[in-house]
Amino acid sequence: MRSIHQEVRETEARRLMKGPPREVDRADFDPAYDPSAPISCEVCGSEMHYIAACKILCPNCGYRRDCSDP
């Protein structure tokens, strides 16, 4: 059996949650972040391209980066 306090808390929680929580975006923490900005190769300066979710490759010199790189 639920107490009146539990019911009040649950009702208040439902009132505050107006839908599912939104996904956190990097732009929430870094207002200058632009996900559509090109990524420059650190070696030759060419524009790098994503080859997988976490891997980028420079088509000019072959330099690669991934999520584990600092």
Secondary structure as GFF3:
##gff-version 3
##sequence-region A 1 70
A	DSSP	alpha_helix	4	16	.	.	.	ID=ss1
A	DSSP	three_ten_helix	26	28	.	.	.	ID=ss2
A	DSSP	beta_strand	39	40	.	.	.	ID=ss3
A	DSSP	beta_strand	47	52	.	.	.	ID=ss4
A	DSSP	beta_strand	55	57	.	.	.	ID=ss5
A	DSSP	beta_strand	64	66	.	.	.	ID=ss6
###
